[in-house]
């Protein structure tokens, strides 16, 4: 478990946390928070590689929790992906202003969630620009003889 990357799932709905955990747990160590205050606290103590954050939660909503995580020296480099049932453009923009890295709406496709988690965990581990090994290959001038 110690070699698995950590993902914090912050959602006040237990069944959402359990569903996300079932999807991610084979590959990642999943931490859980049931409200925004708990999410900020766990992010500080556990230093997860990614936070999946609901917007509508008690004690501290997802916007405020995201802002707190992204504006703390201790946690500012942790990517935060908003995972919420609120799909309005205003909410996407506000999430981005609060520091969210990405935005996904519920209901979500399990494979898309896993792909998004892999992508953002990879970005947090490798802070270099995304230039894959094949980014320049394939530019062969002599493809046709």
C-alpha positions as CSV (number, residue, x, y, z in Angstrom):
1,X,0.0,0.0,0.0
2,X,2.8,2.4,0.8
3,X,4.1,2.3,-2.8
4,X,0.6,3.2,-4.2
5,X,-0.1,6.8,-5.0
6,X,-2.7,8.4,-2.7
7,X,-6.0,10.0,-3.9
8,X,-8.2,11.8,-1.5
9,X,-11.9,11.6,-2.3
10,X,-13.9,14.4,-0.6
11,X,-17.7,13.9,-0.9
12,X,-20.4,14.1,1.7
13,X,-22.3,11.2,0.1
14,X,-20.9,7.8,1.4
15,X,-22.1,5.9,-1.7
16,X,-20.1,8.2,-4.0
17,X,-17.0,7.8,-1.9
18,X,-17.4,4.0,-1.9
19,X,-18.1,4.0,-5.7
20,X,-15.0,6.1,-6.4
21,X,-12.9,4.0,-4.0
22,X,-14.0,0.8,-5.8
23,X,-13.0,2.2,-9.2
24,X,-9.6,3.6,-8.0
25,X,-8.5,1.3,-5.2
26,X,-6.9,-1.5,-7.3
27,X,-4.4,1.0,-8.6
28,X,-4.3,3.8,-5.9
29,X,-4.6,4.1,-2.1
30,X,-7.8,6.0,-1.5
31,X,-8.3,8.4,1.4
32,X,-11.8,9.7,2.3
33,X,-13.2,12.9,3.6
34,X,-16.9,13.6,4.2
35,X,-16.7,17.4,4.3
36,X,-14.5,20.3,3.1
37,X,-12.8,20.8,6.5
38,X,-11.8,17.2,6.7
39,X,-10.5,17.3,3.1
40,X,-8.2,20.3,3.9
41,X,-7.0,18.6,7.1
42,X,-6.3,15.3,5.3
43,X,-4.6,17.0,2.4
44,X,-2.2,18.7,4.9
45,X,-1.4,15.6,6.9
46,X,-1.4,12.9,4.2
47,X,-0.1,14.9,1.1
48,X,-2.2,13.0,-1.5
49,X,-1.1,12.9,-5.1
50,X,-4.6,14.0,-6.2
51,X,-7.8,15.3,-4.6
52,X,-11.2,14.6,-6.1
53,X,-13.6,17.2,-4.6
54,X,-17.3,17.5,-4.5
55,X,-18.7,21.1,-4.5
56,X,-21.7,20.8,-2.2
57,X,-20.5,19.6,1.2
58,X,-21.1,20.6,4.8
59,X,-18.8,22.6,7.0
60,X,-16.7,23.9,4.1
61,X,-17.9,23.6,0.5
62,X,-15.7,22.3,-2.3
63,X,-14.8,25.8,-3.6
64,X,-13.5,26.9,-0.2
65,X,-11.7,23.6,0.4
66,X,-10.1,23.8,-3.0
67,X,-9.0,27.4,-2.4
68,X,-7.5,26.5,1.0
69,X,-5.6,23.5,-0.5
70,X,-4.3,25.5,-3.5
71,X,-3.3,28.6,-1.4
72,X,-1.3,26.8,1.3
73,X,2.4,26.4,0.8
74,X,2.1,22.9,2.2
75,X,-0.5,21.7,-0.3
76,X,-0.5,24.1,-3.3
77,X,1.1,21.5,-5.7
78,X,-1.6,18.9,-5.2
79,X,-3.9,18.8,-8.2
80,X,-7.6,19.2,-7.3
81,X,-10.3,17.8,-9.7
82,X,-13.8,18.9,-8.9
83,X,-16.1,15.8,-9.2
84,X,-19.7,17.1,-8.8
85,X,-23.3,16.9,-9.9
86,X,-23.2,20.7,-10.7
87,X,-22.5,21.1,-14.4
88,X,-23.1,24.8,-15.0
89,X,-20.4,26.8,-16.8
90,X,-20.4,29.3,-13.9
91,X,-19.4,26.5,-11.5
92,X,-16.6,25.4,-13.8
93,X,-15.2,28.9,-14.0
94,X,-15.5,29.4,-10.3
95,X,-13.7,26.1,-9.7
96,X,-10.9,27.2,-12.0
97,X,-10.6,30.5,-10.1
98,X,-10.4,28.6,-6.8
99,X,-7.4,26.7,-8.2
100,X,-9.0,23.5,-9.5
101,X,-7.0,21.6,-12.1
102,X,-10.0,20.0,-13.8
103,X,-13.8,19.5,-13.5
104,X,-15.8,16.3,-14.0
105,X,-19.6,16.0,-13.6
106,X,-21.6,13.2,-12.0
107,X,-22.7,10.8,-13.2
108,X,-19.3,9.8,-14.5
109,X,-18.0,6.9,-16.6
110,X,-15.8,4.8,-14.4
111,X,-13.1,4.4,-17.1
112,X,-13.1,8.2,-17.7
113,X,-12.6,8.7,-13.9
114,X,-9.7,6.3,-13.8
115,X,-8.1,7.9,-16.8
116,X,-8.5,11.4,-15.3
117,X,-7.0,10.1,-12.0
118,X,-4.0,8.6,-13.8
119,X,-3.5,11.7,-15.9
120,X,-3.5,14.1,-12.9
121,X,-1.5,11.8,-10.6
122,X,1.1,11.5,-13.4
123,X,1.2,15.3,-13.7
124,X,1.7,15.7,-9.9
125,X,4.6,13.2,-10.0
126,X,6.2,14.6,-13.1
127,X,6.0,18.4,-13.1
128,X,7.7,18.7,-16.5
129,X,5.7,19.6,-19.6
130,X,3.8,16.8,-21.3
131,X,6.1,15.7,-24.1
132,X,5.7,12.0,-24.6
133,X,8.4,9.8,-26.1
134,X,6.6,9.8,-29.4
135,X,6.0,13.5,-29.6
136,X,8.7,14.0,-32.2
137,X,8.8,10.5,-33.7
138,X,6.5,9.8,-36.6
139,X,7.8,12.9,-38.5
140,X,9.7,10.7,-41.0
141,X,10.4,12.5,-44.2
142,X,10.8,9.3,-46.1
143,X,7.5,7.6,-45.4
144,X,6.8,7.1,-49.1
145,X,9.7,6.1,-51.3
